[in-house]
Amino acid sequence: MTKVVINLCGVKSKGGVTVVNNYLEQNKTKNLYVLYDNLEFKKYIENFDSQYITTKRIYHPFLNLLLNKEIKEKINSYDYVIHFGNFGFKTNIKSYTLVQNILPLVKPFSSFRNFVLNLLYMYAFKISDKIIVQQKHVEELIPNQYPTKIIGSIEMKTIKQSNSHGFVTIYDENKNKNPKFQRELLKEISSKYDEKITIVNLAKNKQNEIYDSNFTVLENIERDELIQIFKMHSTYIHTSEFETVGLPIYEALESGLKVVVPNLDYLNLTNENIFKYEFGNYSSAIKACNESIKNLEKVYCDVPEFSICNSFFVVLLFIIFKLSKRLLKL
């Protein structure tokens, strides 16, 4: 049986946790050794051999020097390692790195943090046998000298449309999420339309402007709860400048909602349930919101569904044993 080390260190976002959980669900019978530094993963990995890493994240590229001899020998006894958190550390086995945060690649000089992360990414790319990405626009950010594999796929799926009304959005004060624009847009929508507006708040600051309004603000929402909240509305609003995938967009579409999104590379799709606006343009966004709440009587609609390739594990397995005679088109 192939033995795999899963390095989950650095995976913090809800989208990242979802990707990991999906992978573990697909490979629950495999011989996995899980490294993690986020205690949220404990409930997902209780049936796997695991090691909690207490070393600060900034030092993780040097874990091959910092881990004790027993752990290092155990890691190197496996067939390969998958680093799910954008960068990992050097081992004596095959290494694959999954890119889930693209900000250090698109804006490396926007902050000292992103500059340092960009350097760590480049180091990870050099020591990896393959860089794993979820969509084409992310692959285009990887320097050409490093081999890549796209594991995300989009297929059309017929979905029953929501018969509810109102707007819903996910709010985070990360600058990439464009929070100021998001707040002002929601205020503008509230003044123009007699529609309920629900905000799922991920921000830690409980004193921000979204609490000084008539919005319904929800906190500490689990993924299953989020899906049910989506279904209580007709339109999901997304305002991010950059996304690796933009998972909530697809979850909203699969919940029968219309989605209002910026006209940017991370959603390079045309669909009757997708309403695009010029990034940062209030009037364009208001127009898209207005269009989204028209003609809500349709019962079913074909919408794009994003998924991680089920053959991800198989593909890596073939690479390890050098049996890929283009059967999987690697």
Wavefront OBJ file of the C-alpha trace (Angstrom):
o trace
v 0.000 0.000 0.000
v 1.297 3.456 -0.934
v 2.112 5.582 2.098
v 1.567 9.334 1.968
v 2.569 12.207 4.240
v -0.031 14.982 4.293
v 1.418 18.293 5.496
v -1.522 20.506 6.522
v 0.589 23.167 8.220
v -0.403 26.662 7.163
v -3.929 25.732 6.050
v -6.220 28.188 7.835
v -8.932 29.409 5.461
v -12.357 27.781 5.257
v -11.739 27.023 1.583
v -8.418 25.377 2.424
v -9.978 23.295 5.185
v -12.705 22.195 2.753
v -10.128 21.082 0.159
v -8.263 19.063 2.793
v -11.443 17.502 4.154
v -12.484 16.456 0.639
v -9.087 14.857 0.055
v -9.245 12.949 3.348
v -12.780 11.753 2.540
v -11.575 10.397 -0.800
v -8.575 8.669 0.752
v -9.837 7.501 4.141
v -8.602 3.957 3.499
v -5.074 5.049 2.598
v -2.004 4.888 4.805
v -1.640 8.578 5.674
v 0.650 10.360 8.108
v -0.715 13.835 8.838
v 1.329 16.836 9.970
v -0.761 19.773 11.188
v -0.559 23.036 13.140
v -4.264 23.955 13.109
v -6.246 22.245 15.862
v -9.404 22.523 13.766
v -8.138 19.504 11.842
v -8.242 17.200 14.877
v -11.846 16.192 14.169
v -10.944 15.267 10.582
v -7.783 13.255 11.236
v -8.608 11.255 14.349
v -8.498 8.017 12.341
v -5.073 8.773 10.843
v -1.564 8.644 12.250
v -0.662 12.281 12.931
v 1.830 14.711 14.426
v 0.973 18.168 15.794
v 3.659 20.708 14.833
v 4.315 23.484 17.353
v 7.157 25.189 15.465
v 6.273 28.705 14.272
v 5.103 28.747 10.666
v 7.905 31.045 9.484
v 10.422 28.307 10.319
v 8.581 25.491 8.525
v 10.843 25.517 5.430
v 13.532 24.307 7.835
v 11.531 21.543 9.518
v 13.900 19.038 7.954
v 16.470 20.482 10.395
v 14.163 21.234 13.336
v 12.114 18.048 13.667
v 13.467 15.304 15.872
v 15.229 12.363 14.266
v 12.380 9.920 14.839
v 9.795 12.090 13.037
v 12.159 12.822 10.139
v 12.924 9.144 9.659
v 9.221 8.327 9.736
v 8.451 10.968 7.096
v 11.228 9.727 4.838
v 9.965 6.158 5.079
v 6.811 7.154 3.187
v 6.418 7.273 -0.603
v 5.717 10.979 -1.011
v 4.530 14.134 0.740
v 1.825 16.622 -0.257
v 2.234 20.121 1.211
v -1.265 21.613 1.341
v -0.207 24.974 2.789
v 1.608 26.665 -0.147
v 5.118 25.755 0.962
v 6.789 22.910 2.797
v 10.201 21.562 3.682
v 12.819 19.379 2.063
v 12.577 15.598 2.415
v 14.188 12.534 0.855
v 10.922 11.517 -0.801
v 8.806 12.827 -3.670
v 7.283 16.210 -2.882
v 4.156 17.970 -4.174
v 3.050 21.475 -3.192
v -0.535 22.746 -3.420
v -0.905 26.513 -3.909
v -3.991 27.833 -2.102
v -3.068 31.478 -1.503
v -2.097 33.448 -4.604
v -1.578 36.910 -3.053
v 2.198 36.399 -2.588
v 2.369 35.573 -6.300
v 0.239 38.430 -7.658
v 1.214 41.129 -5.136
v 4.586 40.162 -3.605
v 5.457 43.766 -2.772
v 2.109 44.749 -1.259
v 3.350 43.908 2.235
v 6.419 42.570 3.989
v 4.476 39.399 4.759
v 3.679 38.745 1.099
v 7.273 39.483 0.129
v 8.565 36.879 2.590
v 5.893 34.389 1.525
v 6.868 34.875 -2.113
v 10.445 33.904 -1.248
v 9.182 30.831 0.625
v 7.001 29.895 -2.359
v 9.967 30.070 -4.726
v 11.974 27.862 -2.383
v 9.081 25.377 -2.187
v 8.781 25.295 -5.976
v 12.464 24.445 -6.296
v 12.286 21.468 -3.947
v 8.944 20.169 -5.290
v 8.535 17.557 -8.000
v 5.273 19.149 -9.079
v 3.213 22.231 -8.175
v -0.486 21.461 -7.715
v -3.041 24.182 -8.537
v -6.811 24.194 -8.698
v -7.472 26.481 -11.658
v -5.818 27.676 -14.875
v -5.366 31.301 -13.758
v -3.253 30.072 -10.812
v -1.115 27.861 -13.051
v -0.285 30.944 -15.124
v 1.308 32.534 -12.042
v 3.824 29.708 -11.567
v 7.227 30.285 -13.257
v 7.511 28.177 -16.403
v 10.485 26.145 -15.195
v 8.364 24.394 -12.561
v 6.026 21.529 -13.615
v 2.378 21.989 -12.639
v -0.826 19.977 -12.455
v -4.367 21.422 -12.460
v -6.655 19.338 -10.233
v -9.802 21.467 -10.351
v -12.560 20.826 -12.856
v -15.792 22.607 -13.728
v -18.868 20.776 -14.979
v -22.419 21.921 -15.602
v -25.057 20.737 -13.173
v -28.825 21.239 -13.178
v -29.838 22.907 -9.913
v -33.238 23.772 -8.478
v -33.345 27.524 -8.018
v -33.911 29.210 -4.679
v -37.447 30.549 -4.229
v -36.288 32.871 -1.446
v -35.466 36.565 -1.657
v -32.671 38.778 -0.415
v -28.918 39.270 -0.667
v -26.238 37.386 1.253
v -22.490 37.993 1.422
v -19.426 36.860 3.355
v -17.495 39.674 5.021
v -13.800 39.651 5.919
v -11.549 42.639 6.599
v -8.671 41.190 4.577
v -7.811 43.954 2.047
v -8.022 41.468 -0.816
v -11.709 40.961 0.037
v -12.314 44.676 -0.660
v -14.214 45.277 2.614
v -14.691 49.054 2.272
v -16.260 48.638 -1.158
v -18.366 45.773 0.179
v -19.711 47.839 3.108
v -20.589 50.821 0.916
v -22.178 48.616 -1.726
v -24.399 46.929 0.861
v -25.490 50.313 2.215
v -26.326 51.421 -1.314
v -28.337 48.241 -1.948
v -30.167 48.719 1.346
v -31.204 52.246 0.330
v -32.417 51.197 -3.131
v -34.106 47.830 -2.616
v -36.603 46.452 -0.152
v -34.654 43.208 0.233
v -33.189 41.563 3.305
v -29.381 41.637 3.500
v -27.498 39.002 5.480
v -23.788 39.239 6.259
v -21.781 36.196 7.348
v -19.034 37.917 9.308
v -15.564 36.338 9.395
v -13.862 39.501 10.699
v -12.494 39.541 14.232
v -13.330 43.213 14.736
v -16.842 43.392 16.156
v -16.887 47.207 16.121
v -16.950 47.698 12.366
v -19.683 49.464 10.397
v -21.669 46.385 9.470
v -23.026 46.349 13.029
v -24.261 49.948 12.750
v -26.940 49.148 10.199
v -30.080 47.172 9.558
v -28.180 44.190 8.195
v -28.575 40.740 9.714
v -25.074 39.753 10.845
v -24.206 36.104 11.540
v -21.018 34.761 13.117
v -19.266 31.439 13.795
v -21.029 29.723 10.908
v -20.024 26.196 9.878
v -19.981 25.179 6.215
v -23.215 23.143 6.416
v -24.940 26.088 8.090
v -23.620 28.432 5.401
v -25.254 26.352 2.677
v -28.589 26.555 4.472
v -28.183 30.326 4.879
v -27.476 30.644 1.160
v -30.735 28.845 0.360
v -32.682 31.474 2.327
v -31.661 34.144 -0.216
v -31.778 34.743 -3.977
v -28.403 36.455 -4.608
v -24.857 36.027 -3.295
v -22.508 39.045 -3.572
v -18.734 38.556 -3.919
v -16.238 41.443 -3.911
v -12.714 39.936 -3.737
v -9.973 41.155 -6.055
v -8.108 37.834 -6.108
v -9.186 34.255 -5.482
v -7.504 30.891 -5.858
v -10.946 29.366 -6.491
v -13.634 31.477 -4.838
v -15.381 28.435 -3.372
v -18.380 30.354 -1.884
v -19.316 31.455 -5.420
v -19.742 27.851 -6.542
v -21.447 26.877 -3.289
v -23.952 29.686 -3.818
v -24.585 28.606 -7.427
v -25.091 25.006 -6.290
v -27.537 26.302 -3.668
v -29.705 27.786 -6.432
v -28.626 31.408 -6.057
v -27.662 34.082 -8.547
v -24.155 35.415 -7.936
v -22.851 38.951 -8.371
v -19.081 38.920 -8.883
v -16.275 41.145 -10.246
v -15.343 40.600 -13.881
v -11.954 39.084 -13.016
v -9.887 36.042 -14.054
v -10.850 33.773 -11.163
v -14.365 33.340 -12.570
v -13.802 33.210 -16.298
v -17.266 31.800 -16.989
v -20.494 32.953 -18.603
v -23.757 31.693 -17.141
v -27.307 32.994 -16.767
v -26.922 32.903 -12.971
v -23.641 34.866 -12.970
v -23.869 38.671 -13.033
v -20.545 40.439 -13.430
v -19.535 44.008 -12.649
v -16.475 46.143 -13.134
v -14.232 45.660 -10.095
v -14.484 48.580 -7.661
v -17.289 50.272 -9.608
v -20.387 50.934 -7.459
v -22.799 51.734 -10.288
v -21.719 48.628 -12.209
v -22.188 46.465 -9.102
v -25.617 47.985 -8.350
v -26.689 47.265 -11.923
v -25.547 43.620 -11.577
v -27.455 43.286 -8.287
v -30.560 44.744 -9.909
v -30.334 42.273 -12.809
v -29.879 39.365 -10.394
v -33.253 39.871 -8.710
v -35.222 39.928 -11.952
v -36.933 36.847 -13.362
v -36.661 34.729 -10.211
v -39.534 32.464 -11.239
v -37.313 29.959 -13.095
v -37.363 26.585 -11.282
v -34.212 24.900 -12.655
v -30.972 26.188 -14.143
v -27.696 24.676 -15.366
v -24.833 26.133 -13.317
v -21.068 25.474 -13.118
v -19.924 23.124 -10.363
v -16.301 23.219 -9.192
v -14.699 20.029 -7.897
v -11.278 18.589 -7.169
v -10.317 15.852 -9.609
v -11.173 12.472 -8.053
v -8.083 11.015 -9.696
v -5.739 13.353 -7.788
v -4.452 10.535 -5.638
v -4.206 8.172 -8.598
v -2.308 10.743 -10.654
v 0.277 11.209 -7.930
v 0.564 7.476 -7.474
v 1.386 7.044 -11.154
v 4.029 9.746 -10.951
v 5.698 8.040 -8.029
v 6.091 4.772 -9.859
v 6.834 6.379 -13.245
v 3.977 4.602 -14.947
v 2.398 7.686 -16.517
v 2.517 6.808 -20.222
v 0.165 9.708 -20.903
v -2.748 7.620 -19.696
v -3.629 10.490 -17.360
v -2.101 13.157 -19.653
v 0.349 14.469 -17.031
l 1 2 3 4 5 6 7 8 9 10 11 12 13 14 15 16 17 18 19 20 21 22 23 24 25 26 27 28 29 30 31 32 33 34 35 36 37 38 39 40 41 42 43 44 45 46 47 48 49 50 51 52 53 54 55 56 57 58 59 60 61 62 63 64 65 66 67 68 69 70 71 72 73 74 75 76 77 78 79 80 81 82 83 84 85 86 87 88 89 90 91 92 93 94 95 96 97 98 99 100 101 102 103 104 105 106 107 108 109 110 111 112 113 114 115 116 117 118 119 120 121 122 123 124 125 126 127 128 129 130 131 132 133 134 135 136 137 138 139 140 141 142 143 144 145 146 147 148 149 150 151 152 153 154 155 156 157 158 159 160 161 162 163 164 165 166 167 168 169 170 171 172 173 174 175 176 177 178 179 180 181 182 183 184 185 186 187 188 189 190 191 192 193 194 195 196 197 198 199 200 201 202 203 204 205 206 207 208 209 210 211 212 213 214 215 216 217 218 219 220 221 222 223 224 225 226 227 228 229 230 231 232 233 234 235 236 237 238 239 240 241 242 243 244 245 246 247 248 249 250 251 252 253 254 255 256 257 258 259 260 261 262 263 264 265 266 267 268 269 270 271 272 273 274 275 276 277 278 279 280 281 282 283 284 285 286 287 288 289 290 291 292 293 294 295 296 297 298 299 300 301 302 303 304 305 306 307 308 309 310 311 312 313 314 315 316 317 318 319 320 321 322 323 324 325 326 327 328 329 330
